[in-house]
Amino acid sequence: MTDSNSPKIIDAAVPLPIDSTFHYAVPPELASCIRIGMRVLVPFGRRKLTGYVLGAVAESGEEVKEIVAVLDRSRFSPLRSWNFFAGPPATTSIPSAR
């Protein structure tokens, strides 16, 4: 990414049983190395968790905290794996118990 395309706010998933993602500000010194699929260290309450970058956000309607660190030099996992974070499809077929 070039500096003009570097994200200022990212959407990240954290490994908790929560049905939403969270927005985090990207410090200028880390902006050029952030990519979708990378792991980042993020503040979450009183602790720090590994977050997974899902994408850039134009702006956030909430106050955002800064990411602490980028944990990877490249994507952690293939992008097709990220559907896991998007949740189940709108229509889910459950097999019958016959």
TORTORSE-177249 format. One record per atom (N, C-alpha, C, O): atom name; residue number from 0; residue in three letters; x, y, z. Coordinates in steps of 0.2 Angstrom, whole numbers, always signed. Layout:
BEGIN
<rec CA; NUM; ALA; <X; Y; Z>>
...
END
This chain:
BEGIN
<rec N; 0; MET; <+4; -6; +0>>
<rec CA; 0; MET; <+0; +0; +0>>
<rec C; 0; MET; <+4; +6; +0>>
<rec O; 0; MET; <+10; +6; +3>>
<rec N; 1; THR; <+2; +11; -3>>
<rec CA; 1; THR; <+6; +18; -3>>
<rec C; 1; THR; <+3; +21; +3>>
<rec O; 1; THR; <-2; +20; +6>>
<rec N; 2; ASP; <+6; +27; +5>>
<rec CA; 2; ASP; <+4; +31; +10>>
<rec C; 2; ASP; <-3; +33; +10>>
<rec O; 2; ASP; <-7; +34; +14>>
<rec N; 3; SER; <-5; +35; +3>>
<rec CA; 3; SER; <-12; +38; +2>>
<rec C; 3; SER; <-17; +32; +3>>
<rec O; 3; SER; <-23; +34; +5>>
<rec N; 4; ASN; <-15; +26; +2>>
<rec CA; 4; ASN; <-20; +20; +3>>
<rec C; 4; ASN; <-19; +17; +10>>
<rec O; 4; ASN; <-23; +12; +11>>
<rec N; 5; SER; <-14; +19; +14>>
<rec CA; 5; SER; <-13; +16; +20>>
<rec C; 5; SER; <-20; +17; +25>>
<rec O; 5; SER; <-22; +23; +25>>
<rec N; 6; PRO; <-22; +12; +28>>
<rec CA; 6; PRO; <-28; +13; +32>>
<rec C; 6; PRO; <-27; +17; +38>>
<rec O; 6; PRO; <-21; +16; +41>>
<rec N; 7; LYS; <-31; +21; +40>>
<rec CA; 7; LYS; <-31; +24; +46>>
<rec C; 7; LYS; <-35; +21; +52>>
<rec O; 7; LYS; <-33; +22; +58>>
<rec N; 8; ILE; <-40; +17; +50>>
<rec CA; 8; ILE; <-44; +13; +54>>
<rec C; 8; ILE; <-45; +6; +51>>
<rec O; 8; ILE; <-47; +6; +45>>
<rec N; 9; ILE; <-45; +1; +55>>
<rec CA; 9; ILE; <-46; -6; +53>>
<rec C; 9; ILE; <-52; -9; +56>>
<rec O; 9; ILE; <-54; -7; +62>>
<rec N; 10; ASP; <-55; -14; +53>>
<rec CA; 10; ASP; <-60; -18; +56>>
<rec C; 10; ASP; <-56; -24; +58>>
<rec O; 10; ASP; <-53; -28; +54>>
<rec N; 11; ALA; <-57; -27; +64>>
<rec CA; 11; ALA; <-53; -32; +67>>
<rec C; 11; ALA; <-58; -37; +71>>
<rec O; 11; ALA; <-62; -35; +74>>
<rec N; 12; ALA; <-57; -43; +70>>
<rec CA; 12; ALA; <-60; -49; +74>>
<rec C; 12; ALA; <-55; -51; +79>>
<rec O; 12; ALA; <-49; -51; +78>>
<rec N; 13; VAL; <-58; -52; +85>>
<rec CA; 13; VAL; <-54; -55; +91>>
<rec C; 13; VAL; <-57; -62; +92>>
<rec O; 13; VAL; <-63; -63; +91>>
<rec N; 14; PRO; <-53; -66; +95>>
<rec CA; 14; PRO; <-55; -73; +96>>
<rec C; 14; PRO; <-59; -74; +103>>
<rec O; 14; PRO; <-56; -77; +108>>
<rec N; 15; LEU; <-65; -71; +103>>
<rec CA; 15; LEU; <-69; -72; +108>>
<rec C; 15; LEU; <-76; -73; +106>>
<rec O; 15; LEU; <-77; -72; +100>>
<rec N; 16; PRO; <-80; -76; +110>>
<rec CA; 16; PRO; <-87; -78; +107>>
<rec C; 16; PRO; <-92; -72; +107>>
<rec O; 16; PRO; <-97; -71; +111>>
<rec N; 17; ILE; <-90; -67; +102>>
<rec CA; 17; ILE; <-93; -61; +102>>
<rec C; 17; ILE; <-96; -60; +94>>
<rec O; 17; ILE; <-92; -62; +90>>
<rec N; 18; ASP; <-102; -58; +93>>
<rec CA; 18; ASP; <-105; -58; +87>>
<rec C; 18; ASP; <-103; -51; +83>>
<rec O; 18; ASP; <-108; -49; +80>>
<rec N; 19; SER; <-98; -49; +84>>
<rec CA; 19; SER; <-96; -42; +81>>
<rec C; 19; SER; <-89; -41; +80>>
<rec O; 19; SER; <-85; -45; +83>>
<rec N; 20; THR; <-87; -36; +76>>
<rec CA; 20; THR; <-80; -35; +75>>
<rec C; 20; THR; <-78; -28; +78>>
<rec O; 20; THR; <-83; -25; +80>>
<rec N; 21; PHE; <-72; -26; +78>>
<rec CA; 21; PHE; <-71; -20; +82>>
<rec C; 21; PHE; <-66; -15; +77>>
<rec O; 21; PHE; <-62; -18; +73>>
<rec N; 22; HIS; <-67; -9; +78>>
<rec CA; 22; HIS; <-63; -4; +75>>
<rec C; 22; HIS; <-57; -2; +79>>
<rec O; 22; HIS; <-57; -1; +85>>
<rec N; 23; TYR; <-51; -1; +76>>
<rec CA; 23; TYR; <-45; +1; +79>>
<rec C; 23; TYR; <-41; +6; +74>>
<rec O; 23; TYR; <-41; +5; +68>>
<rec N; 24; ALA; <-38; +11; +78>>
<rec CA; 24; ALA; <-34; +16; +74>>
<rec C; 24; ALA; <-28; +13; +73>>
<rec O; 24; ALA; <-25; +9; +76>>
<rec N; 25; VAL; <-25; +15; +67>>
<rec CA; 25; VAL; <-18; +13; +65>>
<rec C; 25; VAL; <-13; +18; +66>>
<rec O; 25; VAL; <-14; +23; +62>>
<rec N; 26; PRO; <-8; +17; +70>>
<rec CA; 26; PRO; <-3; +23; +71>>
<rec C; 26; PRO; <+1; +24; +64>>
<rec O; 26; PRO; <+2; +19; +61>>
<rec N; 27; PRO; <+2; +30; +63>>
<rec CA; 27; PRO; <+6; +31; +56>>
<rec C; 27; PRO; <+12; +27; +55>>
<rec O; 27; PRO; <+13; +25; +49>>
<rec N; 28; GLU; <+16; +25; +60>>
<rec CA; 28; GLU; <+22; +21; +59>>
<rec C; 28; GLU; <+20; +14; +57>>
<rec O; 28; GLU; <+25; +10; +55>>
<rec N; 29; LEU; <+14; +12; +58>>
<rec CA; 29; LEU; <+12; +5; +56>>
<rec C; 29; LEU; <+8; +5; +50>>
<rec O; 29; LEU; <+6; -1; +47>>
<rec N; 30; ALA; <+5; +10; +48>>
<rec CA; 30; ALA; <+0; +11; +43>>
<rec C; 30; ALA; <+3; +7; +36>>
<rec O; 30; ALA; <-1; +4; +33>>
<rec N; 31; SER; <+9; +8; +34>>
<rec CA; 31; SER; <+11; +6; +28>>
<rec C; 31; SER; <+12; -2; +28>>
<rec O; 31; SER; <+13; -5; +22>>
<rec N; 32; CYS; <+12; -5; +34>>
<rec CA; 32; CYS; <+13; -12; +34>>
<rec C; 32; CYS; <+7; -16; +35>>
<rec O; 32; CYS; <+7; -23; +35>>
<rec N; 33; ILE; <+1; -13; +36>>
<rec CA; 33; ILE; <-5; -17; +38>>
<rec C; 33; ILE; <-8; -20; +32>>
<rec O; 33; ILE; <-9; -16; +26>>
<rec N; 34; ARG; <-10; -26; +32>>
<rec CA; 34; ARG; <-14; -29; +26>>
<rec C; 34; ARG; <-19; -34; +29>>
<rec O; 34; ARG; <-19; -36; +35>>
<rec N; 35; ILE; <-24; -35; +25>>
<rec CA; 35; ILE; <-30; -39; +27>>
<rec C; 35; ILE; <-27; -46; +28>>
<rec O; 35; ILE; <-23; -49; +24>>
<rec N; 36; GLY; <-29; -49; +33>>
<rec CA; 36; GLY; <-27; -56; +35>>
<rec C; 36; GLY; <-21; -56; +40>>
<rec O; 36; GLY; <-19; -62; +42>>
<rec N; 37; MET; <-18; -50; +42>>
<rec CA; 37; MET; <-13; -50; +47>>
<rec C; 37; MET; <-15; -50; +54>>
<rec O; 37; MET; <-21; -48; +55>>
<rec N; 38; ARG; <-11; -53; +58>>
<rec CA; 38; ARG; <-13; -53; +65>>
<rec C; 38; ARG; <-10; -46; +68>>
<rec O; 38; ARG; <-4; -44; +67>>
<rec N; 39; VAL; <-14; -43; +73>>
<rec CA; 39; VAL; <-12; -37; +76>>
<rec C; 39; VAL; <-13; -38; +84>>
<rec O; 39; VAL; <-18; -41; +86>>
<rec N; 40; LEU; <-9; -35; +88>>
<rec CA; 40; LEU; <-10; -35; +95>>
<rec C; 40; LEU; <-15; -28; +96>>
<rec O; 40; LEU; <-13; -23; +95>>
<rec N; 41; VAL; <-21; -30; +99>>
<rec CA; 41; VAL; <-25; -24; +101>>
<rec C; 41; VAL; <-27; -24; +108>>
<rec O; 41; VAL; <-28; -29; +111>>
<rec N; 42; PRO; <-29; -18; +111>>
<rec CA; 42; PRO; <-31; -17; +117>>
<rec C; 42; PRO; <-39; -19; +117>>
<rec O; 42; PRO; <-42; -17; +113>>
<rec N; 43; PHE; <-40; -23; +123>>
<rec CA; 43; PHE; <-47; -25; +123>>
<rec C; 43; PHE; <-49; -25; +131>>
<rec O; 43; PHE; <-47; -30; +134>>
<rec N; 44; GLY; <-52; -20; +133>>
<rec CA; 44; GLY; <-53; -19; +140>>
<rec C; 44; GLY; <-47; -18; +144>>
<rec O; 44; GLY; <-43; -14; +141>>
<rec N; 45; ARG; <-45; -22; +149>>
<rec CA; 45; ARG; <-39; -21; +152>>
<rec C; 45; ARG; <-34; -26; +150>>
<rec O; 45; ARG; <-28; -26; +153>>
<rec N; 46; ARG; <-35; -30; +145>>
<rec CA; 46; ARG; <-30; -34; +142>>
<rec C; 46; ARG; <-28; -33; +135>>
<rec O; 46; ARG; <-32; -28; +132>>
<rec N; 47; LYS; <-24; -36; +132>>
<rec CA; 47; LYS; <-22; -36; +125>>
<rec C; 47; LYS; <-23; -43; +122>>
<rec O; 47; LYS; <-21; -48; +124>>
<rec N; 48; LEU; <-26; -42; +116>>
<rec CA; 48; LEU; <-28; -49; +112>>
<rec C; 48; LEU; <-25; -48; +105>>
<rec O; 48; LEU; <-23; -43; +102>>
<rec N; 49; THR; <-25; -54; +102>>
<rec CA; 49; THR; <-23; -55; +95>>
<rec C; 49; THR; <-29; -53; +91>>
<rec O; 49; THR; <-34; -57; +92>>
<rec N; 50; GLY; <-29; -48; +87>>
<rec CA; 50; GLY; <-34; -47; +82>>
<rec C; 50; GLY; <-32; -49; +75>>
<rec O; 50; GLY; <-27; -49; +74>>
<rec N; 51; TYR; <-37; -50; +71>>
<rec CA; 51; TYR; <-36; -52; +64>>
<rec C; 51; TYR; <-39; -46; +60>>
<rec O; 51; TYR; <-45; -45; +60>>
<rec N; 52; VAL; <-35; -43; +55>>
<rec CA; 52; VAL; <-37; -38; +51>>
<rec C; 52; VAL; <-42; -40; +46>>
<rec O; 52; VAL; <-40; -45; +42>>
<rec N; 53; LEU; <-48; -38; +46>>
<rec CA; 53; LEU; <-53; -40; +41>>
<rec C; 53; LEU; <-53; -35; +35>>
<rec O; 53; LEU; <-56; -36; +30>>
<rec N; 54; GLY; <-51; -28; +36>>
<rec CA; 54; GLY; <-52; -23; +31>>
<rec C; 54; GLY; <-51; -16; +34>>
<rec O; 54; GLY; <-50; -15; +40>>
<rec N; 55; ALA; <-51; -11; +29>>
<rec CA; 55; ALA; <-50; -4; +31>>
<rec C; 55; ALA; <-57; -1; +32>>
<rec O; 55; ALA; <-62; -4; +29>>
<rec N; 56; VAL; <-58; +4; +36>>
<rec CA; 56; VAL; <-64; +7; +38>>
<rec C; 56; VAL; <-63; +14; +36>>
<rec O; 56; VAL; <-58; +17; +38>>
<rec N; 57; ALA; <-68; +18; +32>>
<rec CA; 57; ALA; <-67; +25; +31>>
<rec C; 57; ALA; <-67; +29; +37>>
<rec O; 57; ALA; <-63; +34; +38>>
<rec N; 58; GLU; <-72; +28; +41>>
<rec CA; 58; GLU; <-72; +31; +48>>
<rec C; 58; GLU; <-76; +27; +52>>
<rec O; 58; GLU; <-80; +23; +50>>
<rec N; 59; SER; <-76; +29; +59>>
<rec CA; 59; SER; <-79; +25; +64>>
<rec C; 59; SER; <-84; +30; +68>>
<rec O; 59; SER; <-82; +35; +69>>
<rec N; 60; GLY; <-90; +28; +69>>
<rec CA; 60; GLY; <-94; +32; +73>>
<rec C; 60; GLY; <-93; +31; +81>>
<rec O; 60; GLY; <-97; +34; +85>>
<rec N; 61; GLU; <-88; +28; +83>>
<rec CA; 61; GLU; <-86; +27; +90>>
<rec C; 61; GLU; <-79; +29; +91>>
<rec O; 61; GLU; <-75; +30; +86>>
<rec N; 62; GLU; <-77; +30; +97>>
<rec CA; 62; GLU; <-70; +31; +99>>
<rec C; 62; GLU; <-66; +25; +98>>
<rec O; 62; GLU; <-68; +20; +100>>
<rec N; 63; VAL; <-60; +25; +95>>
<rec CA; 63; VAL; <-56; +20; +93>>
<rec C; 63; VAL; <-50; +20; +97>>
<rec O; 63; VAL; <-47; +25; +98>>
<rec N; 64; LYS; <-47; +14; +99>>
<rec CA; 64; LYS; <-41; +14; +102>>
<rec C; 64; LYS; <-36; +12; +97>>
<rec O; 64; LYS; <-38; +9; +92>>
<rec N; 65; GLU; <-29; +13; +98>>
<rec CA; 65; GLU; <-24; +11; +93>>
<rec C; 65; GLU; <-22; +4; +94>>
<rec O; 65; GLU; <-22; +1; +99>>
<rec N; 66; ILE; <-20; +1; +88>>
<rec CA; 66; ILE; <-17; -6; +88>>
<rec C; 66; ILE; <-10; -5; +92>>
<rec O; 66; ILE; <-7; +0; +91>>
<rec N; 67; VAL; <-8; -10; +95>>
<rec CA; 67; VAL; <-2; -10; +99>>
<rec C; 67; VAL; <+4; -12; +94>>
<rec O; 67; VAL; <+9; -9; +94>>
<rec N; 68; ALA; <+3; -17; +90>>
<rec CA; 68; ALA; <+8; -20; +86>>
<rec C; 68; ALA; <+6; -24; +80>>
<rec O; 68; ALA; <+0; -26; +81>>
<rec N; 69; VAL; <+10; -25; +75>>
<rec CA; 69; VAL; <+8; -29; +70>>
<rec C; 69; VAL; <+12; -36; +71>>
<rec O; 69; VAL; <+18; -35; +72>>
<rec N; 70; LEU; <+9; -41; +71>>
<rec CA; 70; LEU; <+12; -48; +73>>
<rec C; 70; LEU; <+15; -52; +67>>
<rec O; 70; LEU; <+19; -56; +68>>
<rec N; 71; ASP; <+13; -50; +61>>
<rec CA; 71; ASP; <+15; -54; +55>>
<rec C; 71; ASP; <+18; -49; +50>>
<rec O; 71; ASP; <+17; -43; +50>>
<rec N; 72; ARG; <+23; -52; +46>>
<rec CA; 72; ARG; <+25; -48; +41>>
<rec C; 72; ARG; <+22; -50; +34>>
<rec O; 72; ARG; <+22; -46; +29>>
<rec N; 73; SER; <+17; -55; +34>>
<rec CA; 73; SER; <+13; -56; +29>>
<rec C; 73; SER; <+6; -59; +31>>
<rec O; 73; SER; <+5; -59; +37>>
<rec N; 74; ARG; <+2; -61; +27>>
<rec CA; 74; ARG; <-5; -63; +29>>
<rec C; 74; ARG; <-4; -69; +33>>
<rec O; 74; ARG; <+0; -74; +32>>
<rec N; 75; PHE; <-8; -70; +38>>
<rec CA; 75; PHE; <-8; -76; +43>>
<rec C; 75; PHE; <-11; -82; +40>>
<rec O; 75; PHE; <-9; -87; +41>>
<rec N; 76; SER; <-16; -81; +36>>
<rec CA; 76; SER; <-20; -86; +33>>
<rec C; 76; SER; <-23; -84; +26>>
<rec O; 76; SER; <-23; -78; +25>>
<rec N; 77; PRO; <-24; -89; +22>>
<rec CA; 77; PRO; <-27; -88; +15>>
<rec C; 77; PRO; <-34; -84; +16>>
<rec O; 77; PRO; <-38; -85; +21>>
<rec N; 78; LEU; <-35; -79; +12>>
<rec CA; 78; LEU; <-41; -75; +12>>
<rec C; 78; LEU; <-48; -79; +12>>
<rec O; 78; LEU; <-53; -77; +16>>
<rec N; 79; ARG; <-48; -85; +9>>
<rec CA; 79; ARG; <-54; -88; +9>>
<rec C; 79; ARG; <-56; -91; +16>>
<rec O; 79; ARG; <-62; -92; +17>>
<rec N; 80; SER; <-51; -91; +21>>
<rec CA; 80; SER; <-53; -93; +27>>
<rec C; 80; SER; <-57; -88; +31>>
<rec O; 80; SER; <-60; -89; +37>>
<rec N; 81; TRP; <-56; -82; +29>>
<rec CA; 81; TRP; <-59; -76; +33>>
<rec C; 81; TRP; <-67; -76; +33>>
<rec O; 81; TRP; <-70; -72; +36>>
<rec N; 82; ASN; <-70; -80; +29>>
<rec CA; 82; ASN; <-77; -81; +29>>
<rec C; 82; ASN; <-79; -83; +36>>
<rec O; 82; ASN; <-85; -82; +38>>
<rec N; 83; PHE; <-75; -87; +40>>
<rec CA; 83; PHE; <-77; -89; +46>>
<rec C; 83; PHE; <-79; -83; +51>>
<rec O; 83; PHE; <-83; -83; +55>>
<rec N; 84; PHE; <-75; -77; +50>>
<rec CA; 84; PHE; <-77; -71; +54>>
<rec C; 84; PHE; <-83; -68; +52>>
<rec O; 84; PHE; <-86; -64; +56>>
<rec N; 85; ALA; <-85; -69; +46>>
<rec CA; 85; ALA; <-91; -66; +43>>
<rec C; 85; ALA; <-98; -69; +46>>
<rec O; 85; ALA; <-103; -66; +46>>
<rec N; 86; GLY; <-97; -75; +49>>
<rec CA; 86; GLY; <-103; -78; +52>>
<rec C; 86; GLY; <-106; -83; +47>>
<rec O; 86; GLY; <-104; -83; +42>>
<rec N; 87; PRO; <-111; -86; +49>>
<rec CA; 87; PRO; <-115; -91; +45>>
<rec C; 87; PRO; <-118; -87; +39>>
<rec O; 87; PRO; <-120; -81; +40>>
<rec N; 88; PRO; <-119; -91; +34>>
<rec CA; 88; PRO; <-123; -88; +28>>
<rec C; 88; PRO; <-130; -86; +30>>
<rec O; 88; PRO; <-132; -89; +35>>
<rec N; 89; ALA; <-133; -81; +26>>
<rec CA; 89; ALA; <-140; -79; +28>>
<rec C; 89; ALA; <-145; -85; +28>>
<rec O; 89; ALA; <-149; -85; +32>>
<rec N; 90; THR; <-144; -90; +23>>
<rec CA; 90; THR; <-148; -96; +23>>
<rec C; 90; THR; <-144; -102; +25>>
<rec O; 90; THR; <-139; -103; +21>>
<rec N; 91; THR; <-146; -105; +30>>
<rec CA; 91; THR; <-142; -111; +32>>
<rec C; 91; THR; <-147; -117; +31>>
<rec O; 91; THR; <-152; -117; +34>>
<rec N; 92; SER; <-144; -123; +28>>
<rec CA; 92; SER; <-148; -129; +28>>
<rec C; 92; SER; <-146; -134; +33>>
<rec O; 92; SER; <-140; -135; +34>>
<rec N; 93; ILE; <-150; -136; +37>>
<rec CA; 93; ILE; <-149; -141; +42>>
<rec C; 93; ILE; <-152; -148; +40>>
<rec O; 93; ILE; <-158; -148; +39>>
<rec N; 94; PRO; <-148; -153; +40>>
<rec CA; 94; PRO; <-150; -159; +38>>
<rec C; 94; PRO; <-156; -162; +42>>
<rec O; 94; PRO; <-155; -161; +49>>
<rec N; 95; SER; <-160; -166; +40>>
<rec CA; 95; SER; <-166; -169; +44>>
<rec C; 95; SER; <-163; -174; +48>>
<rec O; 95; SER; <-157; -177; +46>>
<rec N; 96; ALA; <-166; -176; +53>>
<rec CA; 96; ALA; <-163; -182; +58>>
<rec C; 96; ALA; <-166; -188; +56>>
<rec O; 96; ALA; <-166; -193; +60>>
<rec N; 97; ARG; <-168; -189; +50>>
<rec CA; 97; ARG; <-171; -196; +48>>
<rec C; 97; ARG; <-166; -201; +47>>
<rec O; 97; ARG; <-167; -207; +45>>
END
